[in-house]
Amino acid sequence: MPDVSLDLRGIDYITDQHVTVRAWRAFVRVRFVGRNGLLVRFQAFVDPGAPFSVIPYSLWHGRRIQWAPLGTQLLRAGRPTAEALLWQGVRCDLGTTDIHLLDLDAGIRTGPHRVVAKFARQRLPPAIESSAILGLSFLADNDIQLVLDGHGAGTTGYLAVPGP
């Protein structure tokens, strides 16, 4: 089982009561498959609080990645749930694509891994468009273990990917 290292990034904030707090994100290097078959580099972060992955408009449309639509509406108990396919207030289509996970320092590349994701229908501000999101469904669908360790001198983490 290869381990793909995460790039854990913390941003420090100061509250209005002068308390310093740190917000964390776990980034991973990924490659999407372009419509021409070539691999497209993009940044992603792992968010186990997100039920689905999210692919920004600038990635799937602007960088022309391959994806297959799964639908434009989700139903629950026979009723449409419009909020399930919203991201940052933007309507999304549900679809699937493949990615490869990379750990350049260790020389590891795994994949392709299937990603069920929301594909945003319009562009958002650049800061929001700069990363894809790998949600909990990505980890569950691919039997990938998320390991985070916050004790000791620093926070570390990796994705444990099942072997062939």
C-alpha positions in Angstrom: 0.0 0.0 0.0 1.8 3.2 -1.1 1.6 6.3 1.0 1.1 9.6 -0.8 2.3 12.5 1.4 0.0 15.4 2.0 1.3 19.0 2.0 -0.3 20.3 5.2 -0.6 24.1 5.0 -1.5 26.3 8.0 -2.6 29.9 7.8 -2.5 32.0 11.0 -5.3 34.4 11.9 -5.8 36.8 14.8 -9.3 37.1 16.1 -10.9 40.4 17.1 -10.0 39.4 20.7 -6.3 39.1 19.8 -6.2 35.3 19.9 -4.0 33.6 17.3 -5.6 30.6 15.6 -4.3 28.4 12.7 -6.5 27.0 9.9 -5.3 23.9 8.2 -5.7 22.4 4.7 -4.3 19.1 3.4 -3.1 19.5 -0.2 -2.1 16.7 -2.6 -0.6 16.8 -6.0 -2.9 15.4 -8.7 -3.1 14.9 -12.4 -6.4 14.8 -14.3 -6.8 13.2 -17.7 -7.3 15.8 -20.4 -9.6 15.4 -23.4 -6.5 14.8 -25.5 -5.4 12.0 -23.2 -2.5 14.0 -21.6 -2.3 14.4 -17.9 -3.2 17.9 -16.6 -1.6 19.1 -13.4 -3.8 20.8 -10.8 -3.8 21.3 -7.1 -6.4 19.6 -4.8 -7.0 19.5 -1.1 -8.6 16.7 0.8 -11.8 17.7 2.6 -13.5 14.8 4.4 -16.3 17.2 5.5 -17.3 17.6 1.8 -19.7 14.8 0.8 -18.6 15.0 -2.9 -15.5 16.2 -4.6 -15.7 19.5 -6.5 -14.1 20.4 -9.8 -13.9 24.1 -10.5 -15.1 25.5 -13.8 -11.6 26.7 -14.8 -10.3 23.1 -14.5 -12.9 21.1 -16.3 -13.7 23.7 -18.9 -10.6 25.8 -19.1 -8.1 23.0 -18.9 -10.4 20.6 -20.9 -10.4 17.5 -18.6 -12.3 14.4 -19.5 -15.4 13.8 -17.5 -18.7 12.0 -17.9 -22.0 13.5 -16.7 -24.0 11.6 -14.2 -26.9 14.1 -13.9 -28.1 17.6 -13.2 -30.3 16.8 -10.3 -30.2 14.6 -7.2 -33.3 13.1 -5.6 -33.7 11.9 -2.1 -36.9 10.0 -1.1 -38.2 10.8 -4.6 -37.8 14.6 -4.2 -35.3 16.9 -5.8 -32.6 18.3 -3.5 -31.3 21.4 -5.2 -28.8 22.3 -2.5 -27.0 19.0 -3.0 -25.6 20.2 -6.4 -24.6 23.7 -5.2 -21.1 24.9 -4.5 -20.3 28.4 -3.3 -23.8 29.4 -4.5 -23.1 28.1 -8.1 -25.2 25.3 -9.7 -23.2 22.2 -10.5 -23.6 19.1 -12.6 -22.7 15.7 -11.1 -20.1 13.8 -13.0 -17.2 11.4 -12.9 -13.5 11.7 -13.9 -10.2 10.0 -13.1 -7.2 11.4 -11.3 -3.7 10.2 -10.4 -2.2 11.0 -7.0 1.5 12.0 -6.9 4.2 12.1 -4.3 7.1 13.6 -6.2 9.6 13.4 -3.3 9.0 9.6 -3.0 8.6 9.0 -6.7 5.0 7.6 -6.3 2.2 7.9 -8.8 -1.0 6.0 -8.2 -4.2 5.8 -10.2 -6.3 6.2 -12.1 -8.7 6.8 -9.2 -12.4 7.5 -9.9 -13.8 10.8 -8.7 -17.5 11.5 -8.4 -17.7 15.3 -8.3 -19.7 18.4 -8.6 -18.7 20.2 -11.8 -19.3 23.9 -11.4 -21.3 25.5 -14.2 -19.5 28.9 -14.0 -16.2 30.5 -13.0 -15.8 31.8 -9.5 -13.1 34.2 -8.2 -9.5 32.9 -8.8 -8.8 32.1 -5.1 -11.8 29.7 -5.1 -11.0 28.3 -8.5 -7.3 27.5 -7.6 -7.9 24.0 -6.1 -10.1 21.0 -6.7 -11.6 19.4 -3.6 -11.4 15.7 -2.9 -14.4 14.9 -0.7 -15.2 12.0 1.5 -16.8 10.1 -1.3 -13.4 10.1 -3.1 -11.8 8.4 -0.1 -14.6 5.9 0.4 -15.0 5.0 -3.4 -11.3 4.3 -3.7 -10.7 2.6 -0.4 -8.1 5.3 0.5 -7.2 5.9 4.1 -6.6 9.5 5.2 -4.0 9.6 8.0 -3.4 12.9 9.9 -1.1 13.2 12.9 -1.3 16.4 14.9 0.8 15.6 17.8 4.5 16.3 18.4 6.5 19.1 16.7 4.4 19.3 13.5 1.3 18.2 11.8 1.8 15.5 9.1 -0.4 13.4 7.0 -0.7 11.0 4.0 -3.1 9.1 1.9 -2.7 5.3 2.2 -3.6 3.9 -1.2 -4.4 0.2 -1.7 -1.9 -1.6 -3.8 -2.6 -3.4 -7.1 
